[in-house]
Amino acid sequence: MAARFYLFPCFLVAIALASVAVSSAQEIKSHPTPDVDGVVWMRSTEQEKIAFLFGAGSAVVLEYHLREKHSEQPSKFVKAWVDALRDVSWTEMVTRIDAYYKSNPTKSDRNVFSVIWHEIIVPNLKN
């Protein structure tokens, strides 16, 4: 009976400490991953940039083929990515994104996907 008397307060203290730890962690980093804007992009290594584009490209192409398989129309973004970037290498995309941020230093808060869409995909679309 005495053991129960001590376990309950210990349990409450453990819960209180855990909630403090969780709330502290959330205050330190409120967003689990940063948006990939020009600041993040330009601080990234060449390999990280290519890995980012490869991951994004893989997701887009997977979406494209899944929709095609189910006779659904892919989104405008997905279709344009596949069509416009078919012959563009990852290295060329990195170079073009780098060039955009270097020539537009005041737009470093612009998201990389916005740059890809407006500066690379749209100009490469064949109407």
Backbone as CSV, one residue per row, in Angstrom:
resi,resn,N_x,N_y,N_z,CA_x,CA_y,CA_z,C_x,C_y,C_z
1,MET,0.816,-1.192,0.000,0.000,0.000,0.000,0.861,1.258,0.000
2,ALA,1.955,1.244,0.743,2.854,2.401,0.800,3.522,2.626,-0.549
3,ALA,3.763,1.538,-1.292,4.392,1.668,-2.605,3.497,2.453,-3.558
4,ARG,2.172,2.212,-3.474,1.228,2.942,-4.323,1.235,4.428,-3.975
5,PHE,1.371,4.717,-2.705,1.387,6.090,-2.237,2.547,6.860,-2.872
6,TYR,3.698,6.201,-3.065,4.873,6.859,-3.641,4.872,6.812,-5.175
7,LEU,4.246,5.789,-5.747,4.219,5.668,-7.202,3.382,6.760,-7.856
8,PHE,2.248,7.096,-7.269,1.373,8.089,-7.873,2.047,9.459,-7.983
9,PRO,2.677,9.986,-6.912,3.381,11.270,-7.059,4.532,11.194,-8.057
10,CYS,5.238,10.065,-8.078,6.334,9.906,-9.048,5.793,9.930,-10.476
11,PHE,4.635,9.299,-10.662,3.995,9.281,-11.966,3.610,10.698,-12.400
12,LEU,3.038,11.468,-11.473,2.664,12.853,-11.782,3.881,13.705,-12.119
13,VAL,4.963,13.525,-11.373,6.188,14.276,-11.642,6.739,13.902,-13.017
14,ALA,6.704,12.612,-13.363,7.202,12.164,-14.662,6.392,12.787,-15.795
15,ILE,5.074,12.844,-15.637,4.222,13.448,-16.667,4.525,14.942,-16.791
16,ALA,4.671,15.600,-15.647,4.968,17.037,-15.669,6.297,17.310,-16.358
17,LEU,7.309,16.523,-16.041,8.623,16.718,-16.666,8.569,16.427,-18.160
18,ALA,7.837,15.397,-18.530,7.723,15.067,-19.954,7.027,16.185,-20.716
19,SER,5.966,16.745,-20.134,5.267,17.820,-20.836,6.124,19.073,-20.934
20,VAL,6.934,19.344,-19.920,7.850,20.488,-19.986,8.886,20.265,-21.078
21,ALA,9.405,19.038,-21.163,10.411,18.730,-22.185,9.822,18.877,-23.582
22,VAL,8.597,18.383,-23.773,7.956,18.480,-25.090,7.688,19.932,-25.448
23,SER,7.161,20.713,-24.514,6.875,22.113,-24.832,8.148,22.903,-25.065
24,SER,9.228,22.556,-24.352,10.509,23.232,-24.584,11.038,22.916,-25.962
25,ALA,10.918,21.674,-26.360,11.393,21.280,-27.684,10.590,21.994,-28.765
26,GLN,9.297,22.167,-28.550,8.473,22.850,-29.539,8.815,24.332,-29.624
27,GLU,9.191,24.934,-28.516,9.570,26.346,-28.544,10.872,26.545,-29.305
28,ILE,11.783,25.610,-29.169,13.071,25.720,-29.834,12.899,25.589,-31.344
29,LYS,12.093,24.634,-31.741,11.926,24.379,-33.168,10.446,24.164,-33.442
30,SER,9.748,25.229,-33.778,8.315,25.144,-33.965,7.936,24.489,-35.292
31,HIS,8.822,24.477,-36.235,8.572,23.879,-37.545,9.593,22.774,-37.745
32,PRO,9.137,21.537,-37.969,10.085,20.410,-38.029,11.136,20.513,-39.130
33,THR,10.770,21.089,-40.243,11.746,21.275,-41.318,11.568,22.670,-41.894
34,PRO,12.646,23.308,-42.247,12.510,24.651,-42.818,11.970,24.578,-44.240
35,ASP,11.285,25.645,-44.630,10.896,25.740,-46.037,12.178,25.899,-46.833
36,VAL,12.214,25.294,-47.983,13.414,25.404,-48.796,13.282,26.657,-49.651
37,ASP,13.846,27.721,-49.122,13.875,28.988,-49.839,15.306,29.249,-50.285
38,GLY,15.569,30.445,-50.779,16.899,30.770,-51.273,17.977,30.697,-50.212
39,VAL,17.641,31.065,-48.977,18.623,31.010,-47.889,19.046,29.572,-47.646
40,VAL,18.080,28.698,-47.471,18.378,27.278,-47.241,19.083,26.689,-48.456
41,TRP,18.580,27.028,-49.644,19.144,26.491,-50.879,20.623,26.849,-51.033
42,MET,20.941,28.113,-50.875,22.317,28.562,-51.103,23.274,28.072,-50.014
43,ARG,22.766,27.713,-48.850,23.613,27.150,-47.795,23.810,25.647,-47.957
44,SER,23.066,25.047,-48.853,23.132,23.597,-49.063,24.294,23.235,-49.977
45,THR,24.790,22.010,-49.804,25.852,21.517,-50.669,25.252,21.102,-52.013
46,GLU,26.107,20.917,-52.973,25.669,20.456,-54.299,24.921,19.129,-54.179
47,GLN,25.451,18.221,-53.375,24.799,16.912,-53.191,23.431,17.057,-52.543
48,GLU,23.307,17.955,-51.563,22.012,18.170,-50.912,21.001,18.753,-51.895
49,LYS,21.448,19.647,-52.737,20.561,20.250,-53.732,20.066,19.191,-54.719
50,ILE,20.978,18.373,-55.195,20.601,17.314,-56.136,19.683,16.310,-55.455
51,ALA,19.972,15.961,-54.209,19.123,15.022,-53.471,17.717,15.594,-53.294
52,PHE,17.622,16.883,-52.996,16.321,17.541,-52.867,15.549,17.440,-54.178
53,LEU,16.196,17.802,-55.272,15.528,17.766,-56.572,15.162,16.344,-56.974
54,PHE,16.046,15.390,-56.689,15.778,13.989,-57.014,14.564,13.499,-56.230
55,GLY,14.498,13.837,-54.946,13.355,13.431,-54.128,12.059,14.054,-54.616
56,ALA,12.100,15.356,-54.873,10.911,16.050,-55.374,10.504,15.486,-56.740
57,GLY,11.494,15.300,-57.604,11.217,14.774,-58.938,10.655,13.369,-58.893
58,SER,11.171,12.550,-58.004,10.669,11.182,-57.857,9.214,11.182,-57.406
59,ALA,8.888,12.046,-56.448,7.506,12.143,-55.972,6.582,12.614,-57.091
60,VAL,7.028,13.583,-57.851,6.211,14.115,-58.942,5.990,13.051,-60.014
61,VAL,7.037,12.354,-60.394,6.912,11.331,-61.438,6.044,10.163,-60.947
62,LEU,6.172,9.798,-59.682,5.323,8.752,-59.118,3.858,9.170,-59.196
63,GLU,3.572,10.398,-58.799,2.203,10.932,-58.882,1.701,10.895,-60.323
64,TYR,2.548,11.291,-61.256,2.189,11.306,-62.672,1.789,9.912,-63.149
65,HIS,2.625,8.927,-62.842,2.360,7.559,-63.318,1.183,6.909,-62.598
66,LEU,0.996,7.210,-61.314,-0.163,6.664,-60.601,-1.458,7.208,-61.179
67,ARG,-1.474,8.488,-61.443,-2.693,9.074,-62.020,-2.933,8.532,-63.432
68,GLU,-1.865,8.410,-64.189,-1.981,7.873,-65.546,-2.518,6.442,-65.510
69,LYS,-2.021,5.655,-64.574,-2.444,4.258,-64.434,-3.935,4.152,-64.116
70,HIS,-4.446,5.112,-63.360,-5.858,5.093,-62.977,-6.716,5.989,-63.871
71,SER,-6.192,6.325,-65.034,-6.891,7.149,-66.025,-7.377,8.475,-65.444
72,GLU,-6.549,9.066,-64.580,-6.856,10.368,-64.004,-5.902,11.400,-64.585
73,GLN,-6.353,12.613,-64.605,-5.529,13.698,-65.122,-4.574,14.185,-64.026
74,PRO,-3.273,14.226,-64.296,-2.353,14.778,-63.301,-2.557,16.288,-63.170
75,SER,-2.136,16.829,-62.035,-2.257,18.282,-61.840,-1.407,19.011,-62.880
76,LYS,-1.708,20.275,-63.036,-0.955,21.103,-63.984,0.530,21.117,-63.621
77,PHE,0.831,21.223,-62.315,2.214,21.247,-61.865,2.924,19.941,-62.209
78,VAL,2.284,18.817,-61.902,2.896,17.504,-62.143,3.118,17.292,-63.636
79,LYS,2.106,17.560,-64.445,2.247,17.364,-65.899,3.329,18.278,-66.469
80,ALA,3.335,19.529,-66.036,4.332,20.477,-66.537,5.735,20.063,-66.109
81,TRP,5.897,19.612,-64.861,7.215,19.167,-64.373,7.730,18.053,-65.274
82,VAL,6.891,17.046,-65.512,7.310,15.894,-66.314,7.610,16.312,-67.749
83,ASP,6.746,17.107,-68.336,6.928,17.512,-69.737,8.101,18.476,-69.920
84,ALA,8.169,19.493,-69.084,9.173,20.550,-69.278,10.570,20.148,-68.821
85,LEU,10.648,19.243,-67.856,11.962,18.897,-67.302,12.474,17.538,-67.753
86,ARG,11.821,16.977,-68.727,12.188,15.647,-69.222,13.667,15.554,-69.613
87,ASP,14.181,16.581,-70.261,15.558,16.553,-70.754,16.495,17.469,-69.965
88,VAL,16.073,17.910,-68.787,16.897,18.791,-67.965,17.527,17.952,-66.848
89,SER,18.852,18.005,-66.755,19.539,17.213,-65.724,19.420,17.887,-64.366
90,TRP,19.648,17.107,-63.319,19.625,17.662,-61.954,20.686,18.753,-61.816
91,THR,21.842,18.516,-62.387,22.931,19.493,-62.301,22.551,20.801,-62.989
92,GLU,21.890,20.699,-64.134,21.456,21.904,-64.841,20.407,22.656,-64.027
93,MET,19.500,21.915,-63.382,18.496,22.579,-62.545,19.159,23.296,-61.374
94,VAL,20.130,22.644,-60.734,20.856,23.274,-59.623,21.510,24.557,-60.109
95,THR,22.165,24.492,-61.253,22.845,25.663,-61.815,21.859,26.801,-62.072
96,ARG,20.705,26.478,-62.613,19.716,27.507,-62.932,19.091,28.108,-61.671
97,ILE,18.844,27.279,-60.671,18.291,27.792,-59.411,19.328,28.650,-58.704
98,ASP,20.573,28.163,-58.664,21.666,28.957,-58.085,21.764,30.325,-58.774
99,ALA,21.713,30.309,-60.099,21.833,31.555,-60.869,20.695,32.508,-60.522
100,TYR,19.500,31.978,-60.350,18.374,32.834,-59.994,18.636,33.528,-58.663
101,TYR,18.992,32.758,-57.644,19.204,33.354,-56.319,20.407,34.300,-56.299
102,LYS,21.438,33.991,-57.073,22.602,34.892,-57.132,22.246,36.212,-57.811
103,SER,21.414,36.153,-58.831,21.068,37.389,-59.540,19.882,38.118,-58.898
104,ASN,19.245,37.502,-57.899,18.119,38.119,-57.202,18.294,37.990,-55.687
105,PRO,19.337,38.602,-55.137,19.610,38.430,-53.703,18.504,38.945,-52.791
106,THR,17.697,39.868,-53.255,16.604,40.370,-52.418,15.408,39.424,-52.390
107,LYS,15.445,38.384,-53.201,14.343,37.414,-53.257,14.746,36.069,-52.642
108,SER,15.648,36.106,-51.687,16.120,34.862,-51.075,15.041,34.179,-50.244
109,ASP,13.939,34.880,-49.953,12.856,34.261,-49.202,11.876,33.516,-50.119
110,ARG,12.109,33.565,-51.410,11.239,32.872,-52.370,11.492,31.373,-52.311
111,ASN,10.421,30.611,-52.244,10.491,29.152,-52.164,11.094,28.562,-53.448
112,VAL,11.880,27.521,-53.293,12.538,26.880,-54.442,11.520,26.364,-55.454
113,PHE,10.389,25.822,-54.969,9.390,25.329,-55.916,8.802,26.457,-56.751
114,SER,8.700,27.642,-56.189,8.244,28.797,-56.959,9.257,29.138,-58.040
115,VAL,10.534,29.085,-57.696,11.591,29.355,-58.674,11.564,28.296,-59.773
116,ILE,11.439,27.043,-59.377,11.397,25.958,-60.373,10.226,26.172,-61.329
117,TRP,9.055,26.495,-60.767,7.869,26.666,-61.598,7.999,27.865,-62.540
118,HIS,8.257,29.037,-61.974,8.219,30.270,-62.766,9.462,30.518,-63.611
119,GLU,10.594,30.041,-63.156,11.842,30.357,-63.860,12.359,29.210,-64.737
120,ILE,11.906,27.994,-64.473,12.419,26.859,-65.252,11.307,26.142,-66.015
121,ILE,10.244,25.757,-65.327,9.192,24.973,-65.978,8.405,25.799,-66.993
122,VAL,7.837,26.922,-66.556,7.003,27.726,-67.455,7.744,28.128,-68.733
123,PRO,8.991,28.620,-68.636,9.701,28.946,-69.878,9.991,27.719,-70.768
124,ASN,10.034,26.524,-70.177,10.327,25.309,-70.952,9.083,24.621,-71.504
125,LEU,7.905,25.085,-71.114,6.680,24.445,-71.595,6.508,24.676,-73.084
126,LYS,6.163,23.618,-73.763,5.892,23.716,-75.200,4.393,23.732,-75.372
127,ASN,3.867,24.850,-75.810,2.411,24.990,-75.951,1.879,24.261,-77.141
